[in-house]
Amino acid sequence: MLNDARSHGLWEKTAIAPPRTSCLTGRLVADVVIVGGGFTGLSAALHLAEAGRRVVVLEGREIGFGGSGRNVGLINAGMWVMPDDLPGELGEVHGERLLQLLGNGPQIVMSIVDKHGIECELERNGTLHCAVGKAGLKEITERARQWQKRGAPVELLDAAATAARIGTKAYAGSLLDRRAGTLQPLAYVRGLAHAALQAGAVLHTGSPVLSCAQEGTGWKVSTASGSVIAEWVIVATDAYSEGPWANVRREQVHLPYFNLATRPLSPQLRETILPGREGAWDTKEILSSFRMDRAGRLVFGSVGALRNTGTAIHVAWAKRALARLFPQLGSVEFEYEWYGKIGMTDNALPRFHRFGRNIVGFSGYNGRGIAPGTVFGQVLARHILGELEEADLPLPVTDARQQSLRGLRESYYEVGAQLAHFSGERF
Ligand SMILES: Cc1cc2nc3c(=O)[nH]c(=O)nc-3n(C[C@H](O)[C@H](O)[C@H](O)COP(=O)(O)OP(=O)(O)OC[C@H]3O[C@@H](n4cnc5c(N)ncnc54)[C@H](O)[C@@H]3O)c2cc1C
């Protein structure tokens, strides 16, 4: 995107076209101005526009420029944090509310895709969290127990059942989550943009917000060439936050994550690797993820940035890892490579911020943003529509606080991933 082949890779080649948009000029008046054109901002825009509100979305670059257009495409239910730990972290009320909301998250994504006919390669066959060794098996067994006691349709598969679904004997077992699935993320976020426009929202790209100042009873949000006056502001800039809400970015440590896509595999190979089209990732600390796209390309990812020495190291490691995981592939060439930054918070949980009167936003999805971004966008819309009081939101209000040693930890992740992949860590 924007002349960078490593920003959105395969997804940019195969996504539906974005709507025609232009940059903001002049002065607009709206009920709500939304900053950021990813899942969160566009889901909020769609729901507000459907409820008849005047909405303007301002995106600094292109629709899906941030994490929304770059991710793996796993539509997960819940967060990384174990279900039973959430009430301890957030308090009983918010913990159970968040679990309930995010447990149903994939279903909400799928119903939006269906309702608006979004062509985004949606697969509803669940995800597989793959156990590496005894420690991995212990972790997924506990996770399965905690979800099952809440009635979630998750199932623990043994090594043989896992091998049959994935096409490798590398894993000690897996957790099949039937609520989850996969999609083409850039196509989904562009589909949300089309749907929001159709519902009456206004959307400007190439329009980075530079300032936000009080005007009358509302706010004036300004770009270099225009402004929007609105009662409410939604900040949906997450890990790619720039401008007035840079503190959103500062409360996160950025974890780089890359994806590599093979050429379309032969029909015979597709029968052996993820024939059911589940999305998959493993339990290692430096984890790997893999899934198929609609054309039968294997999309393989892990922690790391494809820049400087990182590109050659991560690509060489991925070839070795795939050869061990799926020897049936033979020698592998990658057609596309891309990467992005995942915003990690200090307790691996997202945040709700009120930046000023009627300026609100969710952020910090820790690599789980497709379903959470979509549902939090809806929640913001309902809050603004007066359907949900602040006390009824799934997260408490917190201040955006800078994480300590952020720069150091970000370098550690980037260099550490290179060292681990250079020394062949994992397989
Ligand atoms: C490589 C990678 C893999 C991932 N894999 C998965 C996965 O498999 N499953 C999953 O659920 N999640 C995954 N995630 C996480 C997920 O993509 C994010 O959590 C999600 O996209 C966040 O959505 P968002 O709309 O809140 O923010 P974003 O999509 O990041 O959008 C924020 C937007 O705000 C814009 N912006 C910033 N500042 C300004 C400004 N001042 N003015 C105007 N616009 C501005 C940016 O340009 C950007 O487009 C992954 C993320 C990455 C990077």
Ligand as a Chemical Component Dictionary entry (heavy atoms), coordinates in Angstrom:
data_LIG
# 
_chem_comp.id                   LIG 
_chem_comp.type                 NON-POLYMER 
_chem_comp.pdbx_formal_charge   0 
_chem_comp.three_letter_code    LIG 
# 
loop_
_chem_comp_atom.comp_id 
_chem_comp_atom.atom_id 
_chem_comp_atom.alt_atom_id 
_chem_comp_atom.type_symbol 
_chem_comp_atom.charge 
_chem_comp_atom.model_Cartn_x 
_chem_comp_atom.model_Cartn_y 
_chem_comp_atom.model_Cartn_z 
_chem_comp_atom.pdbx_ordinal 
LIG C1  C1  C 0 0.756  -8.497  11.558 1  
LIG C2  C2  C 0 -0.465 -8.513  12.415 2  
LIG C3  C3  C 0 -1.170 -9.696  12.593 3  
LIG C4  C4  C 0 -2.353 -9.706  13.339 4  
LIG N1  N1  N 0 -3.133 -10.838 13.354 5  
LIG C5  C5  C 0 -4.375 -10.782 13.906 6  
LIG C6  C6  C 0 -5.260 -11.878 13.777 7  
LIG O1  O1  O 0 -4.974 -12.893 13.132 8  
LIG N2  N2  N 0 -6.474 -11.784 14.359 9  
LIG C7  C7  C 0 -6.874 -10.662 15.030 10 
LIG O2  O2  O 0 -7.994 -10.629 15.541 11 
LIG N3  N3  N 0 -6.069 -9.579  15.135 12 
LIG C8  C8  C 0 -4.835 -9.614  14.578 13 
LIG N4  N4  N 0 -4.033 -8.521  14.636 14 
LIG C9  C9  C 0 -4.492 -7.322  15.392 15 
LIG C10 C10 C 0 -5.481 -6.479  14.602 16 
LIG O3  O3  O 0 -5.105 -6.357  13.265 17 
LIG C11 C11 C 0 -5.609 -5.087  15.251 18 
LIG O4  O4  O 0 -5.867 -5.236  16.613 19 
LIG C12 C12 C 0 -6.753 -4.310  14.636 20 
LIG O5  O5  O 0 -6.556 -4.182  13.250 21 
LIG C13 C13 C 0 -6.912 -2.927  15.265 22 
LIG O6  O6  O 0 -7.938 -2.282  14.561 23 
LIG P1  P1  P 0 -8.201 -0.735  14.754 24 
LIG O7  O7  O 0 -9.263 -0.350  13.820 25 
LIG O8  O8  O 0 -8.425 -0.458  16.197 26 
LIG O9  O9  O 0 -6.800 -0.036  14.396 27 
LIG P2  P2  P 0 -6.010 -0.011  12.991 28 
LIG O10 O10 O 0 -6.491 -1.023  12.049 29 
LIG O11 O11 O 0 -4.560 -0.034  13.326 30 
LIG O12 O12 O 0 -6.409 1.383   12.395 31 
LIG C14 C14 C 0 -5.972 2.600   12.936 32 
LIG C15 C15 C 0 -5.981 3.609   11.798 33 
LIG O13 O13 O 0 -5.838 4.905   12.355 34 
LIG C16 C16 C 0 -5.145 5.688   11.410 35 
LIG N5  N5  N 0 -4.611 6.863   12.116 36 
LIG C17 C17 C 0 -3.676 6.901   13.088 37 
LIG N6  N6  N 0 -3.481 8.168   13.524 38 
LIG C18 C18 C 0 -4.325 8.952   12.797 39 
LIG C19 C19 C 0 -4.590 10.351  12.755 40 
LIG N7  N7  N 0 -3.961 11.217  13.552 41 
LIG N8  N8  N 0 -5.524 10.809  11.880 42 
LIG C20 C20 C 0 -6.189 9.952   11.049 43 
LIG N9  N9  N 0 -5.951 8.627   11.030 44 
LIG C21 C21 C 0 -5.045 8.122   11.901 45 
LIG C22 C22 C 0 -4.071 4.751   10.873 46 
LIG O14 O14 O 0 -3.592 5.193   9.612  47 
LIG C23 C23 C 0 -4.829 3.423   10.818 48 
LIG O15 O15 O 0 -5.343 3.142   9.538  49 
LIG C24 C24 C 0 -2.813 -8.503  13.948 50 
LIG C25 C25 C 0 -2.083 -7.306  13.794 51 
LIG C26 C26 C 0 -0.937 -7.300  13.013 52 
LIG C27 C27 C 0 -0.195 -6.010  12.830 53 
# 
loop_
_chem_comp_bond.comp_id 
_chem_comp_bond.atom_id_1 
_chem_comp_bond.atom_id_2 
_chem_comp_bond.value_order 
_chem_comp_bond.pdbx_ordinal 
LIG C1  C2  SING 1  
LIG C2  C3  SING 2  
LIG C2  C26 DOUB 3  
LIG C3  C4  DOUB 4  
LIG C4  N1  SING 5  
LIG C4  C24 SING 6  
LIG N1  C5  DOUB 7  
LIG C5  C6  SING 8  
LIG C5  C8  SING 9  
LIG C6  O1  DOUB 10 
LIG C6  N2  SING 11 
LIG N2  C7  SING 12 
LIG C7  O2  DOUB 13 
LIG C7  N3  SING 14 
LIG N3  C8  DOUB 15 
LIG C8  N4  SING 16 
LIG N4  C9  SING 17 
LIG N4  C24 SING 18 
LIG C9  C10 SING 19 
LIG C10 O3  SING 20 
LIG C10 C11 SING 21 
LIG C11 O4  SING 22 
LIG C11 C12 SING 23 
LIG C12 O5  SING 24 
LIG C12 C13 SING 25 
LIG C13 O6  SING 26 
LIG O6  P1  SING 27 
LIG P1  O7  DOUB 28 
LIG P1  O8  SING 29 
LIG P1  O9  SING 30 
LIG O9  P2  SING 31 
LIG P2  O10 DOUB 32 
LIG P2  O11 SING 33 
LIG P2  O12 SING 34 
LIG O12 C14 SING 35 
LIG C14 C15 SING 36 
LIG C15 O13 SING 37 
LIG C15 C23 SING 38 
LIG O13 C16 SING 39 
LIG C16 N5  SING 40 
LIG C16 C22 SING 41 
LIG N5  C17 SING 42 
LIG N5  C21 SING 43 
LIG C17 N6  DOUB 44 
LIG N6  C18 SING 45 
LIG C18 C19 SING 46 
LIG C18 C21 DOUB 47 
LIG C19 N7  SING 48 
LIG C19 N8  DOUB 49 
LIG N8  C20 SING 50 
LIG C20 N9  DOUB 51 
LIG N9  C21 SING 52 
LIG C22 O14 SING 53 
LIG C22 C23 SING 54 
LIG C23 O15 SING 55 
LIG C24 C25 DOUB 56 
LIG C25 C26 SING 57 
LIG C26 C27 SING 58 
# 
